């Protein structure tokens, strides 16, 4: 199994899966759907878009900005020791979006999803100080779990997609099986926020 600094040979299918199902894309679709479910009609879509912006698009933009400056080679930030700034940007962005939601009277469900993602990021940051847990696996799992909690248990079939993300991360040598498994478990735990809504 590869480590933080060893890259496995490129695998075309795995590369496609990890690029298409990256956190930014999954959060864009997932948060829009959660906003829709939380409000019960189209009025939840703008709140979902705000959630997607803060949880996925702003962090992805930050990574691209740092790449442009030459800080990182690509969005994967393979070196675990260089990932902390990303987590702080995510925490700040989700925190700001959550505050706007509270002030704007957003539906409880979308706010719960935001707070769950914020808490998940705190855990990712803490674990990342000693071990390279998979963020991609965490986000894929969290999106599926949150959609299942907000919409219907049928969304749990989306774990096939989450499994594909985990496979791609291991196939590309970015993570071990243990790291994607831990990420998936952490993402699933985010749906627990809906137990208190």
N, C-alpha and C positions, 0 to 999 in steps of 0.2 A: 504494500500500500504506500502511496506517496505521502510526503510530508508537506509542510508549509512552503518549502523552498524548491521542491522537485515537481516539475510539470510532466504529466503523462503525455504521450503522443496525441496529437489532435485527432478528434473523432468527429467527422462531419455531422452526423445526426445529433450527437450530444451537443455540439456547438450550436446547432439550429434550435434545439429544445431550450437550452439555457439562455439563448438570446431572445427568443420569442416569449418565453414564460418568465422573463426577469421580473423582479419585484415591481418596478414602475408600471409595467403593463398589467400585471395581475391586480395591483391596487387600483388602477384606473377603472377597470371593469368592476372589480369587487366592491369598491366604495360607492360607485354609482348605484349598483344593485342594492346595497345595504341602505343607502339613503332612500331609495324608492320604497323598500319594505318598511323602513322606520316610519315614514310619513303616510304610507298607504296610498299615495298618489304621486303625480309628477312633481309636486312641490318639494319632495325629498331629493330630487335629482341635483339641484344646485348645492345642497348640503353635502351630497355624496361627492360632487365635483370638488368642493372645498377640501373634503377629507382626502381625496386622491391627490390633490395638489400638495397638501401639507405632508402626507405620509409617503408619497411616492415620487411626485414630479420634482419638488424642490430638492430632496436629497439626491435624485438622479442628476439634476442640473448642477448641484455642487460637485458631484464626482466628475462630471464632464469638465467643469471649470478647472478643477485641480489637475485633470489629465492634460488640459491645454497648457497649464503652467509647467508640465513635466513632473508633477509630484508623483503620479502613478502611471503605470503603463496602460492599464485598461480599467474597466469598471469593477473588475473582480477583486482588486486590491489584495493580492495573494499574500502579502506579508501582514500577518496578524497584528504586528506591533504598530502598523501605520493606520489602523482602522478606527481608532478612538475618535478622531475629529468627525468622522462620518456619523457616528452614533450621537454625538453632541448636536450636530446639525439636525438630525432626525428628531431628537427630543425637543429641541427648540421649536422646530417647525410644527410638529404635532401639538405641542403645548400651546403655541400661538393659535393654531386652528381650533383647538378645543375651547380656548377662551372666547374666540369669536363666536363659536357655536353657542356657548352659554349665554353670552350677551345678546345674541340674535334669536334666542329661543328655538334652537334646532330640535328636531325630534330626539327623544331620549335614546333611541336605538343607535343612531349614527354617532351620538356623543359617547355612548358606551363602547362602540367599536373603536373610536379614536383613543379613548382612555386605555382600552385593552392593548392596542398597538403600542401606546406609550409605555405601558408596564412591560410589554414584551421586549421593547428596545432597552429598557433598563437592565433586564436580565441578560440580554445579548451583550451589552457593554460589560457587565460584570464578569460573565463567563469568558468573554474575549480576552480579558487580561491574562488568562492562563491557558486558554484552549480555543482553537479556531472553530467554534460552532458555526453551522451553516445558516447564514441570513436568508439566502434564497429558499432553502427548505422551510425555514420558519415562516416566511411570508406566504409561500404557497399553501402551507398547511393552515395558517391563520385565516387566509381568505376563504378557503373551503369551509372551515369550521364556523366562521362568522356568518357566511351565507346560509349554512345549514341551520344555525340558530335563529337568524333573522327571517328566513324564508320558509324552508322545508328541509326535513331530514334527507330528502332525495338529493340534495346538494352534496351529501357525503360521498356520492359516486365520483365527485371531483377529486377525491384522493388518488384516483388513477393518474390525474394530471400532476398532483403533488409528488407521486412516486416517480413520474418521469423526470421531474425537476431534480429530485434526489439522485436518480440514476445518472443524469447528465453531469452533475457536480462531481460525482465519484469517477465517472468515465474520463472526465477531463483532468483529473488529478488535483482538483481544487480542495477536495475534502475526503475524509475517510467515511466508511459506512457508519461508524459511531457518531461522527459529527453531523451527518445529515439526519440520522435517527433522532439525535438529541434536538436538533432544530425542528424537526417535524413534531415531536412531542411538545415542545415549547409553543409552537404555533397553535396546536390543537387546544392547549390550555387557555388561549386567549378567549375562546368562546365562553368560558366560565363567567365572563363579565355579564352575559345575558341572563344568567341565573338570578341576578339581582335587579334586573330592569322591570 
